[in-house]
Amino acid sequence: MNNFFSRCCAAITLGCMLSVTQVNAQDFRIGFISTDRIFKEASTAKAAQVKLEAEFSKREKEIVDMGANLKSMADKFERDAPTLQESQRIARQKQLVDQDREFQRKRREFQEDLNSRKNEELQQVLERANKVVKQVAEAEKYDLILQEAVYVNPKHDITEKVIKALNSGSVK
């Protein structure tokens, strides 16, 4: 009995909410922004990308060079292995394994550092974008702004407005 009463109350409440929503639907404004587009198109996001490339390009080149050197050494070892004495072959093989381990460690550290810095920079872009979204929402009297959705009618997409405001530097 109690379960039946709960379902009836829920149905009545839902019906009332739908009625109120239908009455106020004309006044309710919804907007949508694509954070992916903001990260790709906003000048602040592009500047962050340039900053990261400048910050990490030297390390990336060192790792690429280290990998190329390691591959060259491995190729030389493969060619020379049949003519080497057993002790020389074992020593060079051990050297290659140690260098590969060091290469993998440096590459992993580089990737972790890059990802960490990228997240920091994108967080700053997102914070600025959220301020602009709030400004646009208040100025144009939006009731709700969504960031992710399965489908959005293009008439509700305000991403372009946000990108223009971000690019103009009108963030308060």
N, CA, C and O of each residue as an XYZ file, in Angstrom:
688
protein
N       0.830     -1.189      0.000
C       0.000      0.000      0.000
C       0.873      1.249      0.000
O       0.614      2.201     -0.737
N       1.898      1.234      0.826
C       2.797      2.373      0.939
C       3.513      2.630     -0.384
O       3.705      3.783     -0.771
N       3.912      1.556     -1.085
C       4.590      1.656     -2.369
C       3.655      2.273     -3.416
O       4.079      3.107     -4.216
N       2.388      1.861     -3.407
C       1.391      2.409     -4.320
C       1.200      3.900     -4.081
O       1.126      4.679     -5.032
N       1.121      4.296     -2.824
C       0.958      5.698     -2.456
C       2.163      6.521     -2.937
O       1.993      7.630     -3.443
N       3.373      5.979     -2.778
C       4.590      6.673     -3.215
C       4.578      6.878     -4.722
O       4.940      7.952     -5.202
N       4.168      5.863     -5.472
C       4.118      5.982     -6.926
C       3.076      7.008     -7.362
O       3.311      7.766     -8.303
N       1.946      7.038     -6.697
C       0.910      8.020     -7.035
C       1.408      9.439     -6.781
O       1.216     10.329     -7.610
N       2.047      9.645     -5.634
C       2.591     10.973     -5.309
C       3.644     11.388     -6.325
O       3.684     12.543     -6.747
N       4.493     10.448     -6.717
C       5.535     10.749     -7.702
C       4.924     11.113     -9.036
O       5.389     12.041     -9.698
N       3.888     10.398     -9.440
C       3.219     10.679    -10.707
C       2.543     12.048    -10.677
O       2.611     12.794    -11.654
N       1.898     12.379     -9.571
C       1.238     13.682     -9.439
C       2.280     14.804     -9.453
O       2.087     15.827    -10.110
N       3.377     14.610     -8.731
C       4.449     15.613     -8.703
C       5.035     15.811    -10.088
O       5.246     16.947    -10.513
N       5.301     14.729    -10.793
C       5.841     14.813    -12.153
C       4.858     15.532    -13.063
O       5.269     16.364    -13.873
N       3.593     15.238    -12.951
C       2.570     15.908    -13.760
C       2.540     17.407    -13.492
O       2.439     18.208    -14.422
N       2.627     17.781    -12.232
C       2.650     19.212    -11.881
C       3.887     19.888    -12.437
O       3.809     21.004    -12.951
N       5.031     19.220    -12.339
C       6.276     19.795    -12.854
C       6.194     19.980    -14.359
O       6.634     21.006    -14.878
N       5.642     19.011    -15.063
C       5.507     19.122    -16.510
C       4.577     20.270    -16.878
O       4.840     20.995    -17.837
N       3.490     20.445    -16.125
C       2.559     21.546    -16.392
C       3.248     22.884    -16.201
O       3.112     23.779    -17.036
N       3.984     23.028    -15.111
C       4.715     24.271    -14.842
C       5.765     24.499    -15.922
O       5.950     25.624    -16.386
N       6.448     23.436    -16.322
C       7.481     23.551    -17.356
C       6.861     24.010    -18.662
O       7.439     24.844    -19.358
N       5.693     23.481    -19.009
C       5.042     23.877    -20.255
C       4.616     25.346    -20.211
O       4.712     26.043    -21.220
N       4.159     25.812    -19.081
C       3.748     27.200    -18.947
C       4.955     28.121    -19.082
O       4.874     29.166    -19.727
N       6.073     27.733    -18.472
C       7.259     28.580    -18.472
C       8.217     28.290    -19.623
O       9.265     28.927    -19.720
N       7.883     27.350    -20.489
C       8.791     26.952    -21.562
C       9.142     28.115    -22.477
O      10.260     28.186    -22.986
N       8.197     29.028    -22.691
C       8.478     30.147    -23.565
C       9.548     31.061    -22.967
O      10.298     31.687    -23.716
N       9.636     31.153    -21.673
C      10.588     32.029    -21.002
C      11.929     31.356    -20.744
O      12.906     32.029    -20.415
N      11.985     30.079    -20.886
C      13.179     29.312    -20.542
C      14.147     29.285    -21.719
O      13.793     28.800    -22.794
N      15.375     29.802    -21.534
C      16.373     29.842    -22.613
C      17.509     28.890    -22.291
O      18.080     28.916    -21.201
N      17.818     28.055    -23.260
C      18.892     27.074    -23.121
C      19.972     27.390    -24.143
O      19.685     27.720    -25.293
N      21.225     27.282    -23.701
C      22.362     27.441    -24.604
C      23.281     26.245    -24.477
O      23.199     25.467    -23.527
N      24.145     26.119    -25.443
C      25.097     25.004    -25.458
C      26.454     25.531    -25.901
O      26.535     26.389    -26.780
N      27.527     25.014    -25.289
C      28.874     25.319    -25.764
C      29.642     24.017    -25.971
O      29.435     23.031    -25.264
N      30.523     24.043    -26.949
C      31.389     22.899    -27.226
C      32.773     23.210    -26.683
O      33.485     24.048    -27.236
N      33.158     22.545    -25.612
C      34.487     22.787    -25.036
C      35.578     22.350    -25.999
O      36.657     22.942    -26.020
N      35.311     21.318    -26.801
C      36.306     20.889    -27.797
C      36.612     22.019    -28.768
O      37.776     22.288    -29.066
N      35.573     22.677    -29.259
C      35.786     23.797    -30.180
C      36.536     24.930    -29.503
O      37.412     25.547    -30.109
N      36.201     25.205    -28.260
C      36.891     26.270    -27.531
C      38.372     25.933    -27.406
O      39.221     26.800    -27.611
N      38.695     24.673    -27.068
C      40.095     24.265    -26.936
C      40.834     24.317    -28.270
O      42.053     24.490    -28.291
N      40.118     24.170    -29.379
C      40.755     24.194    -30.699
C      40.820     25.590    -31.302
O      41.786     25.922    -31.989
N      39.800     26.414    -31.051
C      39.672     27.660    -31.791
C      39.966     28.932    -31.009
O      40.301     29.949    -31.617
N      39.856     28.915    -29.709
C      40.069     30.135    -28.926
C      41.550     30.519    -28.939
O      42.427     29.659    -28.863
N      41.808     31.803    -29.034
C      43.198     32.267    -29.087
C      43.951     31.920    -27.803
O      45.154     31.666    -27.843
N      43.258     31.909    -26.673
C      43.929     31.545    -25.418
C      44.376     30.087    -25.437
O      45.433     29.749    -24.905
N      43.570     29.231    -26.048
C      43.941     27.815    -26.150
C      45.105     27.641    -27.111
O      46.015     26.852    -26.857
N      45.075     28.382    -28.219
C      46.179     28.314    -29.182
C      47.470     28.840    -28.555
O      48.543     28.275    -28.769
N      47.365     29.914    -27.787
C      48.545     30.471    -27.108
C      49.102     29.465    -26.096
O      50.318     29.333    -25.956
N      48.227     28.768    -25.402
C      48.666     27.751    -24.446
C      49.405     26.630    -25.166
O      50.410     26.122    -24.668
N      48.908     26.244    -26.339
C      49.558     25.192    -27.125
C      50.950     25.631    -27.565
O      51.899     24.852    -27.478
N      51.081     26.862    -28.033
C      52.389     27.392    -28.452
C      53.344     27.429    -27.264
O      54.521     27.091    -27.389
N      52.829     27.838    -26.124
C      53.640     27.896    -24.902
C      54.161     26.504    -24.527
O      55.328     26.344    -24.168
N      53.288     25.508    -24.615
C      53.690     24.137    -24.291
C      54.729     23.613    -25.280
O      55.699     22.963    -24.889
N      54.519     23.898    -26.552
C      55.483     23.446    -27.564
C      56.850     24.057    -27.319
O      57.867     23.373    -27.437
N      56.882     25.338    -26.980
C      58.158     25.995    -26.698
C      58.816     25.405    -25.450
O      60.032     25.215    -25.402
N      58.003     25.124    -24.459
C      58.507     24.607    -23.193
C      59.056     23.188    -23.317
O      60.018     22.836    -22.635
N      58.455     22.373    -24.180
C      58.807     20.959    -24.241
C      59.547     20.539    -25.509
O      59.937     19.377    -25.624
N      59.748     21.426    -26.439
C      60.354     21.035    -27.714
C      61.793     20.527    -27.554
O      62.193     19.578    -28.228
N      62.563     21.149    -26.673
C      63.956     20.715    -26.477
C      64.004     19.287    -25.924
O      64.753     18.442    -26.414
N      63.199     19.040    -24.903
C      63.169     17.688    -24.322
C      62.669     16.662    -25.324
O      63.181     15.544    -25.385
N      61.671     17.043    -26.109
C      61.139     16.122    -27.104
C      62.210     15.771    -28.134
O      62.348     14.613    -28.528
N      62.963     16.776    -28.565
C      64.035     16.525    -29.534
C      65.093     15.604    -28.936
O      65.584     14.703    -29.617
N      65.450     15.819    -27.671
C      66.434     14.956    -27.001
C      65.956     13.509    -26.980
O      66.738     12.588    -27.216
N      64.678     13.313    -26.698
C      64.132     11.954    -26.626
C      64.086     11.321    -28.016
O      64.399     10.141    -28.174
N      63.699     12.097    -29.011
C      63.676     11.575    -30.382
C      65.091     11.188    -30.815
O      65.300     10.133    -31.414
N      66.060     12.055    -30.505
C      67.458     11.759    -30.854
C      67.959     10.523    -30.108
O      68.670      9.692    -30.672
N      67.583     10.415    -28.848
C      67.992      9.266    -28.051
C      67.411      7.973    -28.641
O      68.094      6.951    -28.706
N      66.160      8.030    -29.061
C      65.521      6.859    -29.676
C      66.182      6.482    -30.992
O      66.387      5.300    -31.269
N      66.516      7.476    -31.802
C      67.184      7.211    -33.081
C      68.562      6.606    -32.848
O      68.967      5.678    -33.548
N      69.285      7.139    -31.856
C      70.612      6.613    -31.513
C      70.508      5.166    -31.032
O      71.319      4.320    -31.408
N      69.529      4.899    -30.219
C      69.328      3.547    -29.698
C      69.007      2.576    -30.839
O      69.526      1.461    -30.871
N      68.154      2.999    -31.770
C      67.829      2.153    -32.914
C      69.064      1.890    -33.770
O      69.276      0.772    -34.239
N      69.867      2.914    -33.969
C      71.098      2.760    -34.746
C      72.046      1.766    -34.072
O      72.653      0.924    -34.735
N      72.161      1.875    -32.761
C      73.017      0.954    -32.014
C      72.488     -0.482    -32.097
O      73.263     -1.429    -32.230
N      71.167     -0.633    -32.016
C      70.563     -1.966    -32.092
C      70.773     -2.570    -33.480
O      71.061     -3.760    -33.608
N      70.629     -1.742    -34.520
C      70.871     -2.225    -35.887
C      72.326     -2.664    -36.056
O      72.601     -3.705    -36.652
N      73.250     -1.865    -35.529
C      74.686     -2.193    -35.623
C      74.980     -3.492    -34.864
O      75.759     -4.332    -35.314
N      74.340     -3.631    -33.713
C      74.532     -4.856    -32.933
C      74.047     -6.073    -33.728
O      74.714     -7.107    -33.751
N      72.889     -5.948    -34.375
C      72.341     -7.052    -35.175
C      73.293     -7.453    -36.299
O      73.478     -8.637    -36.584
N      73.890     -6.449    -36.928
C      74.836     -6.739    -38.016
C      76.124     -7.380    -37.486
O      76.659     -8.306    -38.096
N      76.618     -6.880    -36.343
C      77.906     -7.321    -35.802
C      77.811     -8.588    -34.952
O      78.816     -9.271    -34.755
N      76.628     -8.909    -34.449
C      76.465    -10.010    -33.491
C      77.087    -11.331    -33.955
O      77.751    -11.990    -33.156
N      76.899    -11.740    -35.206
C      77.459    -13.035    -35.618
C      78.996    -13.088    -35.540
O      79.566    -14.168    -35.382
N      79.654    -11.954    -35.648
C      81.132    -11.955    -35.654
C      81.733    -11.631    -34.296
O      82.952    -11.694    -34.135
N      80.907    -11.286    -33.317
C      81.423    -10.921    -31.993
C      81.688    -12.165    -31.151
O      81.056    -13.208    -31.314
N      82.648    -12.008    -30.248
C      82.873    -13.066    -29.272
C      81.698    -13.074    -28.298
O      80.997    -12.073    -28.150
N      81.494    -14.189    -27.651
C      80.368    -14.366    -26.722
C      80.351    -13.266    -25.656
O      79.298    -12.683    -25.400
N      81.472    -12.979    -25.045
C      81.530    -11.971    -23.970
C      81.219    -10.576    -24.510
O      80.550     -9.789    -23.841
N      81.702    -10.263    -25.724
C      81.407     -8.956    -26.324
C      79.920     -8.833    -26.658
O      79.307     -7.787    -26.443
N      79.360     -9.902    -27.179
C      77.944     -9.895    -27.545
C      77.079     -9.694    -26.288
O      76.128     -8.912    -26.306
N      77.407    -10.391    -25.220
C      76.640    -10.256    -23.970
C      76.784     -8.849    -23.406
O      75.803     -8.265    -22.943
N      77.998     -8.295    -23.438
C      78.233     -6.947    -22.906
C      77.454     -5.900    -23.714
O      76.829     -5.012    -23.134
N      77.489     -5.999    -25.040
C      76.774     -5.022    -25.865
C      75.258     -5.182    -25.743
O      74.507     -4.208    -25.784
N      74.837     -6.423    -25.595
C      73.409     -6.671    -25.414
C      72.931     -6.051    -24.099
O      71.866     -5.435    -24.045
N      73.724     -6.221    -23.049
C      73.392     -5.636    -21.747
C      73.368     -4.107    -21.847
O      72.493     -3.453    -21.281
N      74.330     -3.555    -22.568
C      74.388     -2.111    -22.758
C      73.130     -1.613    -23.485
O      72.558     -0.590    -23.108
N      72.711     -2.324    -24.506
C      71.491     -1.955    -25.237
C      70.253     -2.027    -24.347
O      69.390     -1.150    -24.403
N      70.168     -3.055    -23.542
C      69.021     -3.206    -22.637
C      68.992     -2.052    -21.635
O      67.933     -1.480    -21.375
N      70.154     -1.710    -21.074
C      70.233     -0.603    -20.108
C      69.854      0.725    -20.761
O      69.126      1.526    -20.174
N      70.347      0.953    -21.967
C      70.024      2.198    -22.661
C      68.551      2.252    -23.042
O      67.933      3.316    -22.987
N      67.989      1.122    -23.426
C      66.567      1.089    -23.749
C      65.733      1.380    -22.504
O      64.742      2.106    -22.577
N      66.127      0.824    -21.376
C      65.414      1.065    -20.116
C      65.458      2.563    -19.777
O      64.447      3.143    -19.380
N      66.631      3.181    -19.936
C      66.792      4.608    -19.663
C      65.936      5.437    -20.643
O      65.299      6.414    -20.248
N      65.934      5.038    -21.902
C      65.120      5.719    -22.912
C      63.636      5.645    -22.555
O      62.933      6.653    -22.619
N      63.162      4.475    -22.184
C      61.753      4.301    -21.817
C      61.397      5.149    -20.602
O      60.325      5.752    -20.551
N      62.304      5.194    -19.621
C      62.063      5.997    -18.414
C      61.950      7.475    -18.768
O      61.024      8.152    -18.321
N      62.887      7.979    -19.571
C      62.856      9.395    -19.957
C      61.620      9.717    -20.792
O      61.015     10.775    -20.621
N      61.250      8.829    -21.674
C      60.069      9.051    -22.504
C      58.810      9.089    -21.637
O      57.932      9.925    -21.851
N      58.724      8.196    -20.670
C      57.566      8.160    -19.765
C      57.500      9.433    -18.919
O      56.431     10.021    -18.762
N      58.644      9.856    -18.375
C      58.681     11.083    -17.579
C      58.281     12.294    -18.415
O      57.533     13.160    -17.961
N      58.794     12.339    -19.644
C      58.443     13.434    -20.546
C      56.938     13.468    -20.771
O      56.322     14.529    -20.672
N      56.348     12.334    -21.068
C      54.912     12.274    -21.342
C      54.101     12.679    -20.113
O      53.099     13.381    -20.241
N      54.522     12.245    -18.929
C      53.818     12.612    -17.700
C      53.909     14.111    -17.454
O      52.912     14.747    -17.113
N      55.113     14.686    -17.628
C      55.297     16.127    -17.441
C      54.467     16.919    -18.450
O      53.815     17.901    -18.096
N      54.497     16.485    -19.701
C      53.731     17.164    -20.743
C      52.234     17.112    -20.438
O      51.545     18.127    -20.540
N      51.739     15.954    -20.071
C      50.315     15.816    -19.751
C      49.918     16.688    -18.561
O      48.854     17.308    -18.567
N      50.762     16.732    -17.560
C      50.484     17.543    -16.381
C      50.402     19.022    -16.748
O      49.458     19.708    -16.357
N      51.379     19.512    -17.491
C      51.390     20.916    -17.900
C      50.226     21.223    -18.842
O      49.624     22.294    -18.763
N      49.916     20.293    -19.720
C      48.801     20.486    -20.652
C      47.497     20.626    -19.872
O      46.673     21.487    -20.180
N      47.315     19.789    -18.874
C      46.120     19.876    -18.038
C      46.047     21.216    -17.308
O      44.970     21.801    -17.194
N      47.188     21.707    -16.811
C      47.220     23.010    -16.140
C      46.794     24.121    -17.097
O      45.967     24.965    -16.751
N      47.358     24.114    -18.288
C      47.049     25.157    -19.270
C      45.587     25.079    -19.706
O      44.917     26.107    -19.805
N      45.094     23.883    -19.965
C      43.701     23.734    -20.390
C      42.742     24.133    -19.271
O      41.660     24.656    -19.536
N      43.133     23.891    -18.036
C      42.297     24.297    -16.903
C      42.164     25.816    -16.862
O      41.083     26.337    -16.590
N      43.254     26.524    -17.130
C      43.196     27.989    -17.167
C      42.292     28.475    -18.297
O      41.507     29.406    -18.117
N      42.406     27.841    -19.460
C      41.543     28.201    -20.588
C      40.086     27.941    -20.217
O      39.214     28.764    -20.493
N      39.829     26.805    -19.597
C      38.465     26.450    -19.218
C      37.894     27.425    -18.186
O      36.719     27.784    -18.258
N      38.715     27.851    -17.232
C      38.250     28.812    -16.232
C      37.860     30.133    -16.886
O      36.829     30.718    -16.552
N      38.685     30.598    -17.815
C      38.364     31.835    -18.533
C      37.102     31.641    -19.368
O      36.240     32.518    -19.402
N      36.991     30.503    -20.037
C      35.815     30.231    -20.857
C      34.550     30.196    -19.999
O      33.505     30.705    -20.405
N      34.647     29.601    -18.827
C      33.481     29.538    -17.940
C      33.043     30.931    -17.497
O      31.848     31.194    -17.359
N      34.013     31.829    -17.274
C      33.669     33.216    -16.925
C      32.924     33.872    -18.086
O      31.926     34.561    -17.875
N      33.404     33.659    -19.301
C      32.752     34.232    -20.477
C      31.355     33.635    -20.649
O      30.409     34.360    -20.958
N      31.218     32.334    -20.455
C      29.904     31.695    -20.566
C      28.935     32.333    -19.583
O      27.790     32.623    -19.928
N      29.393     32.546    -18.372
C      28.534     33.162    -17.358
C      28.144     34.584    -17.778
O      26.993     34.989    -17.613
N      29.111     35.341    -18.323
C      28.811     36.705    -18.779
C      27.774     36.691    -19.904
O      26.826     37.476    -19.891
N      27.961     35.796    -20.874
C      27.013     35.692    -21.984
C      25.644     35.266    -21.462
O      24.623     35.821    -21.869
N      25.621     34.298    -20.576
C      24.352     33.807    -20.027
C      23.606     34.920    -19.294
O      22.391     35.058    -19.442
N      24.324     35.704    -18.513
C      23.675     36.791    -17.785
C      23.233     37.911    -18.725
O      22.134     38.447    -18.584
N      24.087     38.261    -19.678
C      23.768     39.361    -20.596
C      22.589     39.016    -21.500
O      21.765     39.876    -21.808
N      22.511     37.766    -21.920
C      21.458     37.372    -22.861
C      20.330     36.595    -22.184
O      19.465     36.030    -22.854
N      20.347     36.572    -20.874
C      19.282     35.987    -20.054
C      19.021     34.510    -20.353
O      17.880     34.094    -20.549
N      20.106     33.725    -20.382
C      19.963     32.268    -20.522
C      19.691     31.686    -19.139
O      20.230     32.154    -18.136
N      18.855     30.671    -19.105
C      18.546     29.989    -17.853
C      19.465     28.799    -17.617
O      19.720     28.412    -16.477
N      19.962     28.220    -18.717
C      20.769     27.017    -18.609
C      21.751     26.969    -19.769
O      21.372     27.180    -20.921
N      23.017     26.690    -19.462
C      24.039     26.482    -20.487
C      24.607     25.087    -20.265
O      25.065     24.763    -19.169
N      24.575     24.267    -21.303
C      25.106     22.911    -21.238
C      26.454     22.859    -21.947
O      26.689     23.590    -22.909
N      27.342     21.983    -21.458
C      28.641     21.829    -22.108
C      28.720     20.573    -22.951
O      29.449     20.555    -23.943
N      28.025     19.558    -22.608
C      28.068     18.303    -23.360
C      26.650     17.812    -23.574
O      25.810     17.900    -22.680
N      26.392     17.298    -24.755
C      25.068     16.756    -25.044
C      25.191     15.783    -26.213
O      26.123     15.869    -27.013
N      24.266     14.885    -26.299
C      24.239     13.930    -27.399
C      23.825     14.639    -28.683
O      24.400     14.400    -29.745
N      22.839     15.500    -28.581
C      22.382     16.262    -29.738
C      22.011     17.666    -29.283
O      21.431     17.853    -28.214
N      22.350     18.648    -30.107
C      21.978     20.033    -29.827
C      21.531     20.674    -31.134
O      22.225     20.597    -32.147
N      20.389     21.294    -31.097
C      19.930     22.068    -32.239
C      20.891     23.255    -32.384
O      21.132     23.964    -31.406
N      21.436     23.483    -33.562
C      22.416     24.558    -33.752
C      21.947     25.940    -33.290
O      22.775     26.798    -32.985
N      20.648     26.162    -33.234
C      20.166     27.480    -32.797
C      20.475     27.733    -31.311
O      20.437     28.877    -30.858
N      20.779     26.673    -30.558
C      21.102     26.824    -29.142
C      22.616     26.898    -28.884
O      23.043     27.127    -27.752
N      23.411     26.707    -29.921
C      24.872     26.679    -29.776
C      25.412     28.104    -29.690
O      25.296     28.882    -30.637
N      26.006     28.436    -28.540
C      26.576     29.771    -28.341
C      28.107     29.721    -28.312
O      28.756     30.668    -27.867
N      28.666     28.630    -28.781
C      30.120     28.462    -28.755
C      30.822     29.595    -29.481
O      31.831     30.109    -28.998
N      30.310     29.984    -30.619
C      30.945     31.053    -31.408
C      30.988     32.359    -30.620
O      31.995     33.067    -30.654
N      29.912     32.683    -29.915
C      29.880     33.904    -29.084
C      30.957     33.835    -28.001
O      31.647     34.820    -27.738
N      31.092     32.682    -27.387
C      32.070     32.516    -26.314
C      33.486     32.644    -26.867
O      34.331     33.306    -26.265
N      33.746     32.016    -28.007
C      35.077     32.095    -28.617
C      35.404     33.540    -28.985
O      36.517     34.002    -28.735
N      34.448     34.259    -29.577
C      34.680     35.664    -29.927
C      34.973     36.494    -28.690
O      35.871     37.335    -28.705
N      34.231     36.270    -27.627
C      34.451     37.033    -26.378
C      35.817     36.683    -25.786
O      36.531     37.565    -25.308
N      36.177     35.416    -25.816
C      37.500     35.025    -25.316
C      38.615     35.665    -26.148
O      39.593     36.175    -25.602
N      38.457     35.631    -27.463
C      39.475     36.195    -28.355
C      39.585     37.705    -28.246
O      40.649     38.279    -28.480
N      38.472     38.346    -27.889
C      38.516     39.803    -27.773
C      39.117     40.237    -26.439
O      39.446     41.408    -26.246
N      39.255     39.288    -25.531
C      39.839     39.605    -24.220
C      38.871     40.299    -23.290
O      39.291     41.002    -22.371
N      37.586     40.115    -23.512
C      36.579     40.812    -22.685
C      36.176     40.010    -21.455
O      35.029     40.088    -21.013
N      37.098     39.246    -20.904
C      36.820     38.478    -19.694
C      37.039     39.379    -18.492
O      38.083     40.018    -18.362
N      36.045     39.426    -17.614
C      36.148     40.272    -16.406
C      36.768     39.512    -15.270
O      36.933     40.059    -14.179
